[in-house]
Every structure is written in C-alpha cells, then in structure tokens.
Amino acid sequence: MVIPSIRFQTFISVLIIFLSLNTMDANDLNLSVMRDPKTIKEKVNKGFNVNTKRNEDGYTLLHYAAELGNVDLAKFLITKGADLNVPMKDGNTPLATAISFSKTEIIRLLLEQGVDPNYALGESSYKRTHFHFFMTKVRKFDPTLFQLFLEKGANLESKDSFSETPLLTIASSEFKFIDHAKVLLDAGANIDAQTKFGVTSLMNAVFSKNFVLVEELIRRGANLELETSEGNTALLAMINMGNYHSDKPKLFQILLDAKANVNHQNREGNSALHLSVIGDSLEILSILTKQNVDSSFKNSKGITALEQAIINENWSATKLLLTIEKDIDGLDSYGSTKLHSAILNEKYELIQLLLDAGANPQKKDKWGKTAIEFAERQNNPKVLKLLLKE
C-alpha cells in the first residue's frame, strides 16, 4: 500500500526526531532536544554520557543544571558520575556558572560535594579562584556561603591575572561591596596586600571614591605610606585621578586627617605640591598650602613646585605657592632671583605676582644688579613701571 505524500513526510519528520533523541552524537551535547530536566534524566538513565560536552563551548549537563539552579537535577547528575569541576573552553566550571547566576543552593551543593574553592578559572574570569570569583560576582552577600568557602579552605590571598587579592578587587569595585570587605578583613585578609604595581586596597578604595571603605580601612590600620612602583603613596596617587571628581578634595582631606605624609616624594622626586601643579589640581594645591608642607623640595630635575608652576605658566598655582614660599628672593643656579628671571623673560603677570607676594626689587643678583637696575639695562619701561609701582 502506498502511503500518501503528506503522511509520508509527517512520518519521516517524527522518525527523525525520534532518532535524534535516541541516537544523539555521543560527542556533542545538543540541549535543543533535551532541555527539560525530565527528558535529561530519561536519556541519562538510558545510557547517555552524563559528561558529554557541547562542541562549541564545552558546556555540560551539570553547567546547565547550575545555570537553572535546579538542585534536584544537579544531584541526579552527580549520582550518575557528572564531573564536578569540568571547565568549559573559557575556563568556567559548573560552580562558576552557579556563581554567575547567583544560584545559592547549587553553590552550596557543589562546595559540599568537594569542589575546590581555590580552583583557578580561565582568562575570561581573570584567572580568579572560585572564592575570588564568588566574592566579586555575588552582590547580595551571603554570610553562610562565605563561611562554607572558608571551611572548605578558601585562600584569602589568592591573586588573579591583575595580581589582585579578593580584597583588592572589592576595593576597586564601583558597587561598594562594604559587607564583602568587612568579612574578608574580619577573616584575616591582608589589609596591606599590594598588586605587582604596588597598589593597595586603600588606594583602590580612594580611586573608586568609596568613602565608607576608605574610612573603614584607615580605622583598621591600613598603612597610608605604602608606595606604588612609581613611589606614590595613596595621598600622592590620588592627585593623578583628574579634576573632574567633585569628591576628590573630600577624599584628600580624609587622608590628611589620618596623618598621611604631605612631604613624601615619589621616585621622580615629586611631592604632593609638584603633582598638584603638574595635574593642575588647584583645589588640592589650595588644601596643601594650609598644611605643614615643605615647598623647598626639589624633584629629580632639580625643580621646586613653584618653579614647575612658573615653567608651566600656571599663574593660579604660582599665586597659591607664593603664599608659602620661604625664599622668594633666593638665587637660582644661574645666580638670578625669581624677579630677575621674570624680567628677563618679560613675564609681566609673574612680575606682578612676585611683587604682590613681597619680592624685593632691591635684591641683587650674582652680578650685583638689583631687579630695577636689571630692568633699566633691559630698557623695558613697562617692567620699570611695575617695579616702581607707578
């Protein structure tokens, strides 16, 4: 008997589906035909390899159960011999998947089943351990899970591909993980751990403008004088943050109130004054001029902060620094006073600023010439008018 064409096509379609369900490629996980947990169980009970991976990414059934948060399915797969810690091609494990999707009970199950909290994930997860990944990924803190990680031997000081510990990473987060940071510190995390560039948790908290964490770290005794590879302390490093942060002066004041050293010099010999001038951070410079700061320090180029401001023709910074200049009439390496140099270079605004700050036009240079005599020799009536206050 001939089967009508339309019935024959239907029969073939059903047959194909049936065969795909029962004779799936043992080397490829095709979830499109077995998404339902009940179907998965049936297939596994009929001999389907529980550890079969999806060819494109290495995803397994246990990854799927972790993503769903289906504890019953996960337990079933485990009893059938599922690899607990199998990584996908990007290095993510079932536990990392559960963490990514905030599947608390799966996280708990896998840890209790013996998954290593210190297993390092792949490059896409910055080679962070399960514990590090958990601390920086799960926003709603769960103290019982944290304690379970510790009980299973989680390393508080593991470092990722940025050479950051969990505390360092948390301190740099824009999500203000205060509870996460506190429990890490309570558990004994090194408050002064540094990256390979010397960055500390305090610095990261400052950079992320996390006021609460900055104050918490200071209260717990964070070392304010640790240096980056460039020799900058937290106080100096934050000056380079840029001037578009409205909170910058407040953070700076917190560090000052904690007795951060305002006279520290970095590898290039630059002090906070120098960096404020270089970065045109006038608010910070104004705060510094009210501190017990030494304006005579020279950097590796032999330049003071005031001289740097003059070189940059930053007259606002120059005006501020002149308020704390103790040697306004001193001679430079060329034997000239600042006033003589300003006259030579016809820097009229600087001349006025120096005079307003108390520079003496009668002070002689190395060759015995006063500023007035020098101006007369230069035949510059405009300068003479300024010097003689006419």
Secondary structure, 3 states (H helix, E strand, C coil): CCCCHHHHHHHHHHHHHHHHHHCCCCCCCCHHHCCCHHHHHHHHHCCCCCCCCCCCCCCCHHHHHHHHCCHHHHHHHHHCCCCCCCCCCCCCCHHHHHHHCCCHHHHHHHHHCCCCCCCECCHHHCCCEHHHHHHHHCCCCCHHHHHHHHHCCCCCCCCCCCCCCHHHHHHCCCCCCHHHHHHHHHCCCCCCCECCCCCEHHHHHHHCCCHHHHHHHHHCCCCCCCCCCCCCCHHHHHHCCCCCCCCHHHHHHHHHHCCCCCCCCCCCCCCHHHHHHHCCCHHHHHHHCCCCCCCCCCCCCCCCHHHHHHHCCCHHHHHHHHCCCCCCCCCCCCCCCHHHHHHHCCCHHHHHHHHHCCCCCCCECCCCCEHHHHHHHHCCHHHHHHHCCC
